[in-house]
Amino acid sequence: MIKNVLIVDDDKEMLLALKNGFSKYKETFSVLIAEDGIIAVEMLKKKTISLVVTDLKMPKMDGFALLAHIMENYPDIPVIIITGYSTPEMEKLALRGGAVGYIAKPFMLENLARNIMVTLRKESEGGTLHSVSSGIFLQLMEMEQKTCTIRLTDKSTGNTGVLFFQDGEMLDARANDLQGKSAAYQIFSWEEVNISIQNVCPKMENKIQSDLQPLILEAMRIKDESQKEKELEEVTEEMVEEVKTKEVKPSDPVKEIKRKLEKQIGPRCGVEDIYMDSSWDGWTVQMSIVGDFFNIGKLKVGYMDKGESKDTIVLSGKNAIVISVSPKCPKDKVIQVLST
């Protein structure tokens, strides 16, 4: 796996020269660049970085402040210092601050590349494993009381994490922006991982304060709950979609009447036109009143012979529907169908 090396320098020409010069080593490591410490801090949050090369004198956030930040939050990431203002005192301060290397400018690009590759090889000096279960492997680390830094990559997502062991006790974990137990829970939820082991562990406080077994069980519980919530969301979405498809859209009464007549009488039922005509509403109301008066019920369907080439059948309702039919139309059958 190609590793990311972050180079931090406010000299843009230097950054571009190093990036271009290191292109010949692209099979071993990839170069990322940042123009100051603040940009570097953001990149550390978003990218998986294996090594940082930084200048000391920079605006906004200098190399010493960046080194201190990395030692506190990413103690497993080695830092090499490069500077054009080298003094013995400055070198001592950098190495005491946690830097693994110190190079004065100007320098040969090949010398820096050699230092980078030697340092990167230490990431997996204890070996690498592919497609293993993190839970079982890490319990072996606890049983063997290993002191090491373990880097893991989830095969399904490509997410990465780091675990720190001292004498078999897990001190801390990091995954993306998470640290401590929350990071450990995420890492332990990964089913199949690639692992590289470095046989050292930076000095740090114990942020975990727990045996591995309870952490792994809790990670499985959180994973199961998350999976159930996801399945519930999927079922809910399916139900919503099903309800949407079953929702009956308001039907067109004109089309419904036409479909009904063609189905029960046939396409040659003599119907020439069907349309809604509110001008008939008053007449249908009056006929309904007359029907109520003579106890024969409200008007449903009325037939009008206006002495024209077309006869008219009126269907009573909130909006009267007019059916124009030819003289040869079986009007009795049409009225019977419309009355039911």
C-alpha positions in Angstrom: 0.0 0.0 0.0 1.4 3.4 -1.0 1.8 5.7 2.1 1.2 9.4 2.3 4.0 11.8 3.2 2.9 15.3 4.2 5.5 18.0 3.4 4.9 21.4 5.2 6.8 24.6 4.1 5.8 28.2 3.4 8.3 28.2 0.5 6.0 27.3 -2.4 8.9 26.8 -4.8 10.5 24.3 -2.3 7.2 22.4 -2.0 6.8 22.1 -5.7 10.4 21.1 -6.2 10.1 18.3 -3.5 6.8 17.1 -4.9 8.2 16.9 -8.4 11.5 15.4 -7.3 9.8 12.7 -5.2 7.6 11.6 -8.1 10.3 9.0 -8.9 9.4 7.3 -5.6 5.7 7.2 -6.3 5.6 3.4 -6.0 6.7 3.7 -2.4 5.1 6.9 -1.1 2.8 9.7 -2.3 3.5 13.4 -1.5 0.9 15.8 0.0 1.8 19.4 0.5 0.7 22.2 2.9 1.9 25.8 3.0 1.7 26.2 6.8 1.0 24.4 10.0 -2.7 25.3 10.2 -3.4 23.7 6.7 -1.3 20.7 7.8 -3.5 20.2 10.9 -6.6 20.1 8.8 -5.0 17.6 6.4 -4.1 15.4 9.3 -7.8 15.2 10.2 -8.9 14.3 6.7 -6.1 12.1 5.3 -4.3 9.1 6.4 -0.7 10.4 6.9 2.3 8.1 7.6 5.0 10.7 8.0 5.3 14.5 8.2 8.2 16.5 6.9 8.1 20.1 8.1 10.0 23.3 8.0 10.5 25.1 11.4 10.0 28.8 10.6 6.6 29.4 9.1 3.8 32.0 9.6 0.6 31.3 11.5 1.8 28.0 13.0 5.5 27.2 13.0 7.2 23.8 12.9 7.6 23.5 16.6 3.9 24.1 17.3 3.0 21.6 14.5 5.4 19.0 16.0 3.8 19.5 19.5 0.3 19.0 18.0 1.3 15.8 16.2 3.0 14.4 19.3 -0.1 15.1 21.4 -2.8 13.9 18.9 -0.9 11.6 16.4 2.0 10.2 18.4 2.4 7.4 16.0 3.2 9.7 13.0 6.9 10.4 12.8 8.1 13.9 12.0 11.3 14.9 10.1 12.4 18.5 10.5 14.0 20.5 7.7 15.2 24.0 8.2 17.4 26.7 6.7 18.2 28.2 10.1 20.0 25.3 11.7 21.8 25.5 15.0 22.8 22.8 17.4 20.3 24.1 20.0 17.5 24.1 17.5 18.3 20.5 16.5 18.3 19.4 20.2 14.9 21.1 20.8 13.4 19.4 17.7 14.6 15.9 18.7 13.6 16.4 22.3 10.2 17.5 21.0 9.7 14.1 19.3 11.1 14.6 15.8 12.7 11.4 14.4 15.1 13.3 12.1 16.6 16.7 11.5 18.0 17.9 8.2 19.5 21.3 7.5 18.9 23.2 4.2 20.2 22.9 1.6 20.1 19.1 1.3 20.2 16.4 -1.3 16.8 15.2 -2.3 18.0 11.6 -2.3 19.2 12.0 1.3 15.7 13.1 2.5 14.1 10.4 0.4 16.3 7.8 2.1 15.4 9.1 5.5 11.7 9.0 4.6 11.8 5.4 3.3 13.8 4.1 6.3 11.2 5.7 8.6 8.2 4.4 6.7 9.6 0.8 6.8 9.3 0.9 10.6 5.5 1.1 10.3 5.4 -2.6 9.5 8.6 -3.9 11.0 6.6 -6.3 13.1 5.0 -7.8 10.0 1.8 -7.4 8.0 -1.4 -9.5 7.9 -4.2 -9.4 5.3 -7.9 -10.2 5.6 -8.0 -11.1 9.3 -10.5 -10.6 12.0 -9.5 -7.6 14.2 -11.1 -8.9 17.4 -9.4 -12.3 17.4 -6.0 -10.8 16.5 -6.1 -8.1 19.1 -7.0 -10.5 21.9 -3.8 -12.4 21.0 -1.9 -9.1 21.4 -3.4 -8.8 24.9 -2.6 -12.4 25.8 1.0 -12.1 24.6 1.4 -8.8 26.4 2.7 -7.1 23.3 4.0 -3.5 23.1 3.3 -2.2 19.6 1.4 0.2 17.4 -1.1 -1.5 15.1 -2.4 0.1 12.0 -5.6 -1.3 10.5 -7.4 -0.8 7.2 -11.0 -1.9 6.8 -11.2 -3.9 3.5 -14.9 -3.0 2.8 -14.6 0.7 3.2 -10.9 1.6 3.1 -11.2 3.4 6.5 -8.0 3.3 8.6 -7.3 3.2 12.3 -4.5 3.0 14.8 -4.3 1.1 18.1 -1.6 1.5 20.8 -0.6 -1.4 23.1 1.8 -1.3 26.1 2.5 -4.7 27.6 -0.7 -6.1 26.2 -2.9 -3.3 27.5 -4.6 -1.1 24.9 -3.9 2.6 25.8 -5.6 4.5 23.0 -7.2 4.3 19.6 -7.7 6.6 16.6 -10.0 6.3 13.6 -10.7 9.3 11.4 -11.6 12.2 13.8 -12.4 9.8 16.7 -10.1 8.9 19.6 -10.3 6.7 22.7 -13.2 4.3 23.2 -15.3 5.7 20.4 -12.5 5.1 17.9 -12.0 1.5 19.3 -15.7 0.7 18.9 -15.5 1.8 15.2 -12.3 -0.3 14.6 -13.7 -3.4 16.3 -16.8 -3.3 14.1 -14.7 -3.9 11.0 -15.1 -7.6 10.0 -12.1 -8.0 7.8 -8.9 -5.9 8.0 -5.4 -5.6 6.8 -2.9 -5.1 9.7 0.6 -3.7 9.9 2.5 -3.9 13.2 5.2 -1.6 14.5 7.1 -3.0 17.6 7.1 0.2 19.5 4.4 2.3 21.3 4.7 6.0 22.0 4.5 7.1 25.6 0.9 8.2 26.3 -1.7 8.1 29.0 -4.2 5.3 29.1 -7.4 6.8 27.6 -9.2 3.4 27.3 -9.1 2.1 30.9 -10.7 -1.2 29.9 -10.0 -4.8 28.9 -10.4 -5.7 25.3 -13.3 -8.2 25.7 -15.8 -5.7 27.0 -14.8 -3.2 24.3 -15.3 -5.8 21.5 -18.7 -6.9 22.9 -19.8 -3.2 23.2 -18.6 -2.6 19.6 -20.7 -5.6 18.4 -23.8 -4.3 20.3 -23.4 -0.8 18.7 -22.9 -2.4 15.3 -26.1 -4.6 15.7 -28.2 -1.6 16.8 -26.9 0.5 13.9 -27.7 -2.4 11.5 -31.2 -2.7 13.0 -31.8 1.0 12.6 -30.6 0.9 9.0 -32.9 -2.1 8.3 -35.8 -0.3 10.0 -35.2 2.8 7.8 -35.1 0.7 4.7 -38.4 -1.0 5.7 -40.0 2.3 6.5 -38.9 3.7 3.1 -40.3 0.6 1.3 -43.6 1.0 3.2 -43.8 4.7 2.3 -43.1 3.9 -1.3 -45.7 1.1 -1.2 -48.3 3.5 0.3 -47.5 6.1 -2.4 -48.0 3.5 -5.2 -51.3 2.5 -3.6 -52.6 6.0 -3.2 -55.6 6.4 -5.5 -55.4 9.5 -7.5 -58.6 11.5 -8.0 -60.4 9.8 -10.9 -61.7 11.6 -13.9 -65.5 11.1 -13.8 -65.9 11.6 -17.5 -63.3 8.9 -18.3 -64.8 6.6 -15.7 -68.3 6.9 -17.2 -66.9 6.2 -20.7 -64.9 3.2 -19.5 -68.0 1.9 -17.7 -70.3 2.2 -20.7 -67.8 0.6 -23.1 -67.2 -2.3 -20.7 -70.9 -3.1 -20.1 -72.5 -2.2 -23.4 -69.5 -2.2 -25.8 -67.5 0.3 -27.8 -70.5 0.8 -30.2 -72.9 2.0 -27.6 -73.7 5.1 -29.6 -72.1 7.6 -27.2 -70.8 10.5 -29.2 -69.6 12.9 -26.4 -69.3 13.1 -22.6 -68.6 16.3 -20.8 -69.2 18.2 -17.6 -71.7 21.1 -17.9 -72.5 23.2 -14.8 -75.4 24.9 -16.6 -77.4 21.8 -16.0 -76.8 21.9 -12.2 -79.9 24.0 -11.5 -82.2 21.7 -13.5 -80.9 18.6 -11.8 -81.5 20.2 -8.4 -85.1 21.2 -9.3 -85.8 17.6 -10.6 -84.4 16.2 -7.3 -86.7 18.5 -5.3 -89.7 17.3 -7.4 -88.7 13.7 -6.8 -88.5 14.2 -3.1 -91.9 15.9 -3.2 -93.5 12.9 -4.9 -91.5 10.4 -2.8 -89.8 8.9 -5.8 -86.3 9.9 -4.7 -83.7 12.3 -6.1 -82.8 12.5 -9.7 -79.9 10.2 -10.7 -80.1 10.1 -14.5 -82.4 12.2 -16.8 -83.1 11.8 -20.5 -83.8 14.8 -22.6 -85.3 14.6 -26.1 -84.7 18.1 -27.5 -85.8 17.2 -31.0 -82.3 17.4 -32.3 -80.1 14.9 -34.2 -78.5 14.0 -30.9 -80.2 13.0 -27.7 -79.0 14.1 -24.3 -78.7 12.1 -21.1 -77.8 14.0 -17.9 -76.1 12.4 -14.9 -76.9 14.3 -11.8 -74.2 15.1 -9.2 -72.1 17.9 -7.7 -71.2 18.7 -11.3 -73.7 17.6 -13.9 -72.3 15.3 -16.6 -73.9 15.4 -20.1 -73.8 12.4 -22.4 -74.7 13.1 -26.1 -75.9 9.9 -27.8 -77.0 9.1 -31.3 -80.7 8.2 -32.1 -79.7 4.6 -32.6 -78.1 4.4 -29.1 -79.7 1.9 -26.7 -80.7 4.6 -24.3 -82.5 2.3 -21.9 -79.3 0.3 -21.4 -77.2 3.5 -21.0 -79.5 4.8 -18.4 -79.6 1.5 -16.6 -75.8 1.3 -16.5 -75.5 4.9 -15.2 -78.1 4.3 -12.6 -76.2 1.5 -10.9 
